[in-house]
Amino acid sequence: MLFIPSRRGFLKSAAAVAALPAWFIDMERAEAAPEQPKSPNEKPNIGLIGCGGQGRGDAKAASNFGNVVAVCDVDAGRAEQTAASFKGAKAYADFRKLLERNDVQVIVNGTPDHWHTLVNLAALKAGKDVYSEKPLTLTIDEGKRLVAAMRDSKRILQTGSQQRSDARFRLACELVRNGRLGKLSRITVVLPAGLHGGPFKTAAVPAGLDWDFWQGQTPAVDYVPQRCHFSFRYWYDYSGGTMTDWGAHHNDIALWGLGLERSGPVSVEGKALVEPVPGGYTAASEYDVTYTYADGVVHRCISTTVNKWDGSLLRQPKTGELPHGVKFEGADGWIFVTRGKIEASRPDIISTPLERKTVTLPVSSNHMANFFDCVKSRKPPICDAEIGHRSASICHLGVIAIRLGRKLTWDREKEQFTDDKEANGLVAREMRKKWGYEMVG
């Protein structure tokens, strides 16, 4: 679970972080909103849907701003254990029952990727504000539907792309968008490689797990332990591997630095570097994807095995090996940024103040706090549904290009491929009967 300090905590610790220049720390101090204490009566009631590790972590962070009164999971053991950690919280097996509670104003959605959209749509329809884990959707079509639903409902939806609330990423993007690198030419995004293994054996469904409900819209298959809980992300049925998992973080920053967080590329091409094991994980574990934008900027997204993600902390790369993160390159130098680190080809690229900014990015030093501030003010959060949709879409584009293995032309306005029926057939997926949009009205 990523630790995100409070605004006050950030300002107290920022001076000790040598990677951030003094001028930027002063700007943060000037722009940070003062914290206002809240009385218990001002705190909204929260319902958590999806009680895995990320969901529990999100709920704990949310409990600093509201009262967790209900939790839901199709794994009864997880639901009961999580409910016990929040005083008075009630456990549910069906999220629709939780959403019927009028005393719940906020939903934290920590479900696996293939459930994000349906839960979010149902929550918005029920009049709830939503903090949803990333990637926001399983498909591009889901995102288009979700953006429309958010606008119609006039509810607040924050996508859990926490790097939008990290000062280093915002600094990198502000420097790039204000021309510090001159004309931008290239972006390189490095992601950790995914798991590559199998074949796996079927097993008896664990007691307390509703396997049919867990699978939801996806094709019904026999239970395989490696399909469920943490490792779901390495199966194409439920996710897109690290391309959609870590990619929803770092590719989001690429779009932010380009100023295209509500748009996208004009073409994409990709390939898998390793074939999946028959009967094993089906999402590409290693890949190479290239996006091109209308202004000619080339964005390459590659995986590296030195950062192989297995649920533990990423290993430190050896000398000469690429760490995961985002590198912006322009005529006047480069900037590299990742969690806990920002560096440049010359020190002055970072150390020299931006005296005249043509672009000022929104400031958030705590992603969950930003969400609850917006729940109260009704202002858009730093990573709303449209931004979350576009950040997920660029990852889905990569997954589609990897699967087809050829260059594809993308119409970013219509959100469809140009003259490619096969590729457009992957913009949406067939949903299993009774587990589609009809189940949430």
N, C-alpha and C positions, 0 to 999 in steps of 0.2 A: 504494500500500500504506500503510495507516494505521500510524503509528509508535505503539507502546504501550510506555511506559517500564516498567522493572522496579519492584518495590516500593521498593527502595533508591533507584533513580533518581527515582521519584516524590517520595519524601520529601525528597530533596536539592533538587529543583527546585520543589516546591510553594510554598515561601515566596516565590518570585519571581513567582508567578502571582497577580496582583492580583485576578482574578475569584473566587478561592476565599477565603472568610473565614478568619481566624486560628483561630477556634474549631473549624472543620471540619478544618483542617490538623492541629491538635492531636489531634482525635479519630482521624484517619487514622493518625497516628504511634502512638497507643495501641493501635489495633486491628490494625495491619499485622503479619502473622506474620513472625518473623525468617527470613531466608534461610538454608537449610542447604546447604552444599556437597555435591555428589554425586560419588561416585567413578565412574569409567567403568563399573564392574561394576553399578552401580545404575541406569544409564541404559537405558531400554527401546529396542528396535529399532523403527523407524518405516517404514511403507510409504506413499508418496504415490500417490494415484490421481487423475489429472487434473492435467496439467502446464502449464496456462495460467498467466497472470501471477499470479492470486490463489493458485492452488495452489502455485506456486513460492515465493511470499511466505510462505504459511503453513508450508511445509516448512522454509524458512530459520528462521522463528521457532521451530518445533518442534525444530530441530537444536540449540538451546541447552539442551534438556532430554533429548534422546535421540539415537540414531544413525540417520540416514536410510540404509537399506540396500537399498531397492527403490523403483522408481518405475514408473508405468504410464500410458500414454496411447494412444489409438487413432490418434494422429498420431505416426508413428515418429520424425520429426525432433524433435518436442518431447520425446518420451520420452528419446531418446539425448542431446540437449543437456542436459536436466535431470539425467540420471544422471551425466553428466560433471562436474557441479558438486558432487556428493557422493561423496567418495572411496570406491571399492569398491561403489557402488550398482549394482544390476542393473536393466535396463530390461525391461518387459513390455508386451505389446499387449492382453492380456485380464486384467482385474482379478481374475478367479476364480483364475487361476494364481498371482498374487501372494498371494492369501488362503490358498493351500494351504501357504505357508511357516510352519512352526511356530515359527521363530525371530523372527517379526514379531509384536509385541504390540500395536502402536498403528497405526491407519490415519488418515491425513489425507485427507479427501475434498474435492478442489477441482474436481470435475467440473461441467459445466453443470447447470442446475436439474433438467432432466428425468431426470438420472441419479442425483441425490442419494439418493432413497429406495432404489432397488434395490441400489446399492453399500452403503449403510448397513445394509440388512437382511442382505445377504450377509456383511458384516464382523461384525455381531453374532452371526450364526449360527456363524461361524468362531471365535468366542471373542475377538474383538479389541475394544479400546476405541477410540472414534472421535471425532475432531474433524471436524465437518462444516460446510462452508460453508452460508450462508443464501442464500435462503430454504430452510428445511429440506426442503420438499416441493414437488411440482408441483401437487398437489391436496389437498383436505381429507381425502379418504378415505385417501390415502397416509399422512398424519400419524397417523390413528387406528391404522393397522396398525403404524407405526413405534414409537409409544408402547407398544403391547402387546408388541412384540418386545424393546424395551429392558427392560421389566419382567421378561419371561420369562428373558432372557439374563443379567440382573443385571450387565451391562457398563456402563461409563461412556460417555455420549455428550454432548459439548459442542457446542452450536450456535454458529457463528461470529458471533454478534451482539455485536461488540466493545464497543458502547456500554454494555453492562452492566458493563464493567470500566473505565469512564471516570468519574472522580470528579465531574465537573460533572453528569452525568446522574443519578448516584446522589443527589447533594445535592438536585437539583430534586425528585426523586421522594420523598425522605425529608421534605422540607419540605411537599410537597403532602399526603402521607399522614398527616402529623402535624398537619394542620389550619392550617398557616401562612397559607393563603389563605382560611380560613373554608370555607363550603360551596362545593365545586367545582361549577361550572355548565357550563363549556365547555372543550374542548380543540381547538386548531387545529394540524394537522400540514401543513407545506408541504414538498413533494417537488420535485426537479428534473423538468422535463418530459423525455420520452423522445425518441428520434429519430423523425422523420416523413419518409419518403422512398420512392422507387420510381418506376416499376416497375424491377425488377432482372432481369438476364439470367442464364440458366443458363451454366455453364462446365464445362470438364473437371475432374474430381476431381483435386486435387493429388497428386503421387506421395507415397506413404507414408501417406496418410490413408484409413482404413477408413470410408468415408462411411456405409455401411449400419449398422455398429456404432455410429458416432457418433449416428445418428438414433434408434437403440434403439426404445423403445416408441412413438415418434411416427409419424405417417403418412409413408410413403416418398415422397420427392419428388426431382426432379433437383437436382443440386448447384448452389447459388447462393452465391457467396462471402460475401454479407452475412448468410447464415443461420448461419454457422459462427464459432467462436471468440468474440471479444468481443461482437459484435452479436447473438448468439443471443438475448439477453434482450429484444429488441424484437419477437420472434415469439411469438404465442400458443401455438404448438405446443410451445415449449420453456420458456416463462417467462410473465411477465405485465407486462413493461415495467418502468418505474421504480416502479410500484405494488408489485410484489413484490420489486424489487431494493432501492431506498432505503427503500421502505415497511416492509420487514422490519426495518429499523433504527429508524426514527422511530415507527412505529405500535407497535413493541415497547415503546418508552419510554412511550407513551400508556397502554398496558395496565399497565405497571409502576407508573406514577403513580396509576392507579386501584385498584391491588391486585387486578387481574383477569387476571394473567398466566397463570392456569390456567383461564380462563373466556372471556368475550367479550360482545359486544353482544346486544341483543334484536331489533334491526332495522337494515337498511342500505338506502340508496338511492343511486344514482349515475348519472352520464351522461358520455359522451365529449364533449369540447368541440371536437374536430377529428376528422373522418372519415379513416380510413386511405386511402392512395393504392392503387388497384387494382394488384395485383402487387407491392406494397411491404410494409413492416413491418405486422404484423397486431395487435400489442398497442397499446392506446390510448396515445397519446403525451401527450395533455392531457386532464384529467378533473376531476370534482368529485364527491366521495363524502361522504355523511353517515351516521354511525353513531349509534344511540341506545342507552343502557344502562338497566338496570332501575331505577336511582335517578334517572333523568331527565337525566343528563349527556349533552350532545351533543358529538360528536367529528367535526369536519369535516376531511377530507383532500383537499387540492387540489394541483395541479401548477402550477408557474410557469416560464415560458420564460426568465426572467432567470437561472435556475439550470440551464439545459439541460445535460444530462450527456452528454459525448461521449468520455469516457475520460480527459480531462485534469482539472485541478483546477477546481472550481466557480468561476465568475466572481463577483466581489463585486457584490452588488446595488447599483443606483443608489438615490439618496435616495427614500424613499417606496415602494420596491418590496420585497416580502416576501422575506426570505432563507429558505433551507430550515432546518427545525428544528421544535421542539415548543413550543407556548405553552399553559400551563395558566392558566385564569381562574376566580376565585372571588369571593365576596362582599367579600373584603378585599384584592383586588389580583390581580396576575398575575406569572407567572414564564415567561421564555423561555429555552430552552436549545438549543444546537447544539454541534457539535464546536469546542472551543476558546473557548466563550463561554457565560456564564450571566448574565442580568440580570433585574431585577424592576421593578415599577411604583414601588416605594420601596426605597431602599438597605437599610433595616432588615429587610426581608423576608428578605434573605440574611445580613446582618451580625449579626443577633441570634441567639445560640446557642439550640439546641433543648435546654433544660434537662431537660425531662421528655418522653421519647419513648415513645409507645405502639407505634410501629412502628420497628424497626431492620432495615434491609436488609442482606443479606450483602455483605461487602466483598471486592472483587477489584480490584487495580490493574494486573493483567496477565492478559489473557484466556487466553493460551496457558499461562502459568504456573499459573493456576487449574486448567486441565484436567489438567496433569501432576501437580499436587498431589493431585487427586482420583483419578487413576490409582493413585497410591501409597496414599492413605488409604481409597479406596473410598467416600468421601462424595460426595453429588450435587454436580455443578458448578453454577456460577452461572446457566447457561442450558442446562438439561437438555432431553431430547427433548420432554417435555410442554410446556415453555415455548416451545421453538422451534416446535413444532407450532401452538400457539395464536397465536403471532406471525405465522406464515405464514398461518394460517387467516383472520385478520382482513384480510390482504391479498387472499387468494383470494375472500373475501366481496365485497370491493370490486371485483375484476375481474368477478365474476359479475354484480353489480349494474350495472356499466358496460355489460356486454354486453346485459343484458336491459332496461335503462333504466327500471326501475320499483322501487318500494319493496318490500322483501322482509322477512318476519318470520322470525327465526332462533331456533331452540331450542338454546341453548348447552349444555344437558345431553345431549340426544340427538344434537347436532351434525348437524341437518338443518333444512331450511326447513319452515315450517308451511303445509300445504295448497298446495304449489306444485310440481307434478310436473316442470315444465320446469327450474326452478331446481335441484331435487334431482338432475336428470340431469347437472348440471355439478359436483356434489360429487366425482365420480370421472370418469375418462376411459377410453375404450376403449384397450387396449394392443395394439400390433401383434403378430401371432402370432410366437411364439418369443422375443419380447423383453419378456415380461411377468414376473409373479412366478414363473412356473415356471422361468425361467432361473437363479434364485438359490435354488431349492428351497423 
